[in-house]
Amino acid sequence: MTTPSPQSQSLDHALAAALDTLREAGLFKEEHPLVSPQSGHVTIAEPCGNRQLLNLCANNYLGLADDPRLIEAARNALDRHGLGMASVRFICGTHELHRRLETRLAALTGQQDAILFPSCFDANAGIFEALLGPEDAVFSDALNHASIIDGIRLCKAQRHRYPNGDIAALDAALAEAKDARRKLVVTDGVFSMDGVIADLPAIRAMCDRHGALLMVDDSHATGVLGPDGSGTAAHHGGVPVDMVSGTLGKALGGAAGGYIAGSASVIAWLRQKARPYLFSNALPPALAATALCALDIVAQEPERRARLGSHAARFRAALTKAGFTLAGSGHPIIPVMIGDAPVAGQFAEKLYRAGIYAVAFSAPVVPPGQARIRTQMSSALSDADVDRAIAAFIQVGHELGVIPA
């Protein structure tokens, strides 16, 4: 092993102290290795043996992460097309499966075309720099995903940040930037830490009033919201959206990959200028094949969304009746608000010991004093699973004094 330099030793010492501070504040994020497929129940490796838990913290909304049809689609694609492309798209990394998937995603989102990225983080990191310059302005909701925040940092446009869901503040910011060449408003379709669905009709009205474009990150809405699972715009009755970003890593099988959907000109430009697209290996064909299979299931099995909605309504109603404070509404993300970060950590630990896997979130992921247990429903759960989760939350809530006895 190489002897560390004095500079490296100094860095290690500082980081060790900072990590201790995180642990003492109850902000340290533990990782639990799974030894099972992602599903409604998961098995976690522990020093004294494996432990099976009811899973309330995955983005596996439609229960497709271990669906045999997706696994078979991946296996067939591996046999036919190999493991990976070993190239970026514009050299020799474009596969016909990529174009088929991009066409399907465009149709799902009601756009002319789509472009694939290794992840939605990469998609959001690539779009703003490619489209916006110093003479432009971008308007971002304060609770947008970190990938949007980082993507905006990479561009040279004027940056405006408006409070979450504050349409009046957005109106004022757009008016302030009236002389910008190009104005782009970007919002999460569903805010992942709160389970709140963006008010797209009101945001669209502000965009039209000020001549602005509208982009929506639908990562937590694709496959989940709308009568056909096509996302937040459909949930609101078909609000026109200029650009949509999304992921293949949540409801659509839970693997990897992201996309931007938009006009043919926007997508053609991103193929020329979006750096994460130009300088990253193409999505493996097997992942494109599984996403295509997932889109078929989304279209053909609406009962999955119905079961998901039923679980969410049942869980939310029972915990509200028990005295918990919950954030959001109308989405299977159901944050159980605790407030104090150490108490939230204790709550998650007690749930874990009771066989329920649900993670505590605290600052800086959420604002200080707003620690929570973010639960996520899945159609992979049974009614009995939901009842078991409700009982565990109520028991732990009583033990920690979060709800009245």
N, C-alpha and C positions, 0 to 999 in steps of 0.2 A: 504493500500500500504506500502511496506517495506521502511523504511527510508534508503536512500542511504548512503553508507560508504564514508568517506573522500576521499578514493582512487577513488571511482566511480564518485564522484563529480568533482574531478580533471580531470579524463578522459573525462567526459561530457563537461567540460569547454573547454578543448583542442580541442575536436572534433567539438564543436559549432563554435569555431573560424576558424577551418580549413574549415568547410562547408561555412561559410561566405566568405572566401577567394575564394572558388570555384564559388560562386554566382557572386562575384564582377568581376571575370575573365571571366565570361560567360561560365564556364565549368560545371555548375551544371546540372545534368540530371533529368529532370522532368518525371513523369510517369502519363499517362492519362488512367484512368480506362475505359475499353470498357464494354458496356452493350448489345452488339450484337455479333453474331458470327464473327470470322475472315473472311474477304471477301474483294472484291474489293472496297466496301464501308463499313465503320464501324460507329457505333454510340458510342459517348464518353459521359460519365456523367460529367456534369458541374454544379456548384452551382445554376445557373439560369435556368437549364433545359438541356436536352440531345441535342447533336449536331452531325449531320451526316457529315462525311468527306470522300472524295475520298482518298483511302489508297495507298500510294506509298512507304511504308516502311516495309512491311511484307515479310517473306521468302516463302510466299504462291504462288510459281511460277506457279503451274498448276491449281490454284483455287480449290484445293481439301479440304481445311480446313473445309468448310461447305457443301461439296458434300453430297446429301441425301443418296447415296449408301454407303459411309463410315459411316455415322451416323447410318444407318440401320445395317451395319455389326457390329458396336460397340454395338448396342442395342441387337442384337441377341446373341452376345458373352456374354454380361452381363447376359442375361436370362439363358443361358446354362451353363456358366462357373463361374459365380460370379464376384465379384469386383476385388479381387487380390489374389495372391498366399500365402501371409503371410509367406513367406519363401524364402531363397536363393535357387539357382538352384540345388546345389548338395545335398540338404537335401530332401525337397519334393516340390521344386518350379518349376520344369520343367514340362511344359505343352506340349501336342502334337502340339499346335499352335506355340509354340516357335521353335520347330524343323522344322515345315513346313516353317516358315518364314526364318529361317536360311538357309534352302536348297534353297529357292527362291533367297535370297540375294547372295548366292554363285554363283548361275547360272547367275544372273544379272551382276555380276562383273567378271565372267569368272574364279572364284576360286574354289577350291575343297570343302571348307566348310566355315561357318561363325559362329560367336558367338555374341549374343545380350548383350547389356549393358543398364542401365537405361537412358543413354544419350551418345552422341558422346564425350562429355567432359570426361565422365568416361572411354570410350573406349580408348581415347588417353592417359588418365592418367594411364591406366593399362598395356599397351603393352610394353613400353620401359623397365620398371623395371623387367618385366617378362623375357625379351629376352636378355638384355644386361648387362654385368658386367664390372669390371674395365679394363679388357683386350680388350674391344671392343671400337668402336668409332661410334658416331652418328653425322650426318651432317644435319643441319636444316636451311631452308631459313629464312632470317631475318624477313619476314612478315608472317610467319606461325601463325596460330591461337593460342590464349593463352593456349588452352588445350594441344597443342603439347609442347609448351614451359614449362608448368608446369609438364607435363608427363616426359619430358627429365630431369627436375630437380630432379625427384624422383629416377632416375637410377644413377649408378656409372660409366657409360661409359665416355670416353673422349668426350668432347663436342666441336663441331665446328659449328660456325654460319657464313653463307656466305651471302653477300648482295643479295637482292631480284633479282632472275633471272640471277645472275652473274655466268655463266657456267665456265668461266675461273677461278674464285675464288673457285668454287666447285672442279674443277680439281686439283688446287693447294692444297686444304685442304685434298682431298683424297690421294694425293701423300705424303703429310706430315704424314699421318696416315697409311702408307703402311704396318707397322708391326702389326697393330691391328688384333686380331683374327677374329672379325666379324665387318663389316662396314655396316651401315644402313643410307641411305639418305632418308629424309622425307620432303615432300613438300605439301602444299595445292594444290589441283587441280585448284581451283579458289580462288584467294586472295580476301577475302570478303570486305575489305575496298576500294579496287581499281578496282574490276571487271576484273582483269587480269587473263588470263588462263595460267597456267604453261606450259613451253616448255618441255613437257615430252619426246619427242624424243631425245632432246639434253641431258637431265638429264639421261635418260636410257643409252645413249651412254657412258656417264662418268661412270656410275655404272658398265657397262660391261668392260670398260677399266681398272677399278681398282678393279674388283671383289667385288662390293658392292651390297647390297640389296636395293630395292626401295619400299618405302611406300608412298601412296597418300591419303590425306584426301579429300574425294570427297563430302563433305557435301553440297556444293553449286552447285554441278554438277550432282548428282544423280537425274534422272528424267528429267534433263534439257538439258544436253549436249550429243552429240552422236546421230547417226541415230535412235537408239532404246532407248535413255534415260539412257544408262548404265554408262555414265560419261566421264571423261576427257580422259581416255585411248582410248575409242571408238571415241571420237571427233578427236583424232589425228590418226585415222586409225587402232587402235588396238595395241598400245604400250604395251609390256609385263610389268606388275606390280606385285611385289611379295606380297604386302599386301595393302589392301584398308580399310580405315575407313570411316564411313559415318553416317548419321542421318536419323531418321524417322520423324524428327521435322521440316522439311522444305517442299520440294516438295511432299513428300510422306504422305501428310495429315496434317502435321503441329502439331502433338500431342507431342509425346516424344519417346525416345529410340534411341540407337545408336548401331553400330556394327563394328566388324573387320572381314574382309574376307581374307582368305589366304589358304595356303596348309593345308592338313589334320593334319599334325604334328604340325604346328604352332597353329592351333585352339585347338587341343587337349591339348597342353601345356598351353595355356591361360586359359582353363577350370580348370587347376590344380593350376595355379600360379597368375593369374591376380586378384589383390586384390579388385578392384571395382566390379568385377563379383562375387567373393567368398563371399563378405561381404555386398552385397546390395540385397534387395528384388528383385525377378524376375519381369520382365516387366509384367504389367497386361494383361491377355489374350485378353481383348477388344482392347488394342492397337496393339497387334500382328494381330488380325483379321482385323483391319482397314488398317494396312500396307499391308497385303496380298491383300485386295481389291484395294488399291492404286496401287500396282504393276500390277494388272490386267488392270487397266485403263491406266497406262503408256504404257503397251504393245499394248492395243487395240485402243487407241485414239491419234495417233501421231499429229492430228490436234491441240491439245492443245499446243504442243511444237512449231508448226508452227505459231500459233497465238501469242504466247509469243515472238518468234523471230521477228515477224512483228511489234509488239508494241515497242520492244526495238529499232529496226532500225528506226522507225518513230520518236520516242522521241529523240533519239541521233542526227539524221539528223537535226531536227528542232532546237534544242538547239545549236548545233554547228553553224548553219547558223545565229542564233541570236547573236552569239558572245561569248557564254559561253565556258569555258575551261572544258572539260570532261576527266575523267580518264577511263582506260580500253577499251575493245572492244570485240565484239562477245559474250557478256554475258548480261543477263537482269539486272545485277547490273550496274547502271550508276551513278557514283559519279559526282556531279556538284561541281567543285572546286571553293571555295570562298577565302581561304587563311586566313583571319583574323577571329579568333574564335568569338568575339562579333558580327561581321557582319553576320557570319553564323547563330548565334543564332537569330538575328533579322530577317534574311531571313526566317528561319523556322517558326518564330512566325507570320510573315506576311502571309506566305502560309497557316498557320493554320486558321487565320482569314478569308482567302479567301476560306476556305473549302477544303484545300489540306493537308493531313497528311504526312509530310516528316520530318525526324529528322536530326538535325545538329550533326556532329561528329567533335570533336576537341581533342587536346592533353589531356591525354596520349593515347587515343584510336588510334589516328593518329599522325604523327610527328608534332611538333610545326610549325605554319605557313602554314599548309596544311589542314586547316579546310574545311569541305565540307558538302553538303547536299547529303546523299547517297540515291538515288532512286532505287527502285526495281520494275520491271514490273511484271505483273501477267496476265495469260490468263483469269482471272476473269474480267478484264477490257474490256470495249468496245472501239471502235475507238473514239467515242465521249468523253469518259473519258480521253483518251490520249490527244486529242485535247484540252480539258479543262485544263489539267495539263500543257501542253505546254504554253497556253495563260497565266496562272497564273505565271509560272516561268519567262516568258518574262516581264510581268508587274512588278513583284517584282524586277527583275534584273535592270529594268530601275529606279525604285524608289530608290534603294540603290546604284546606280552607279556601279553595278557589270558588266553590259554590256553598251555599248554606246547607248545613246538615239537616 
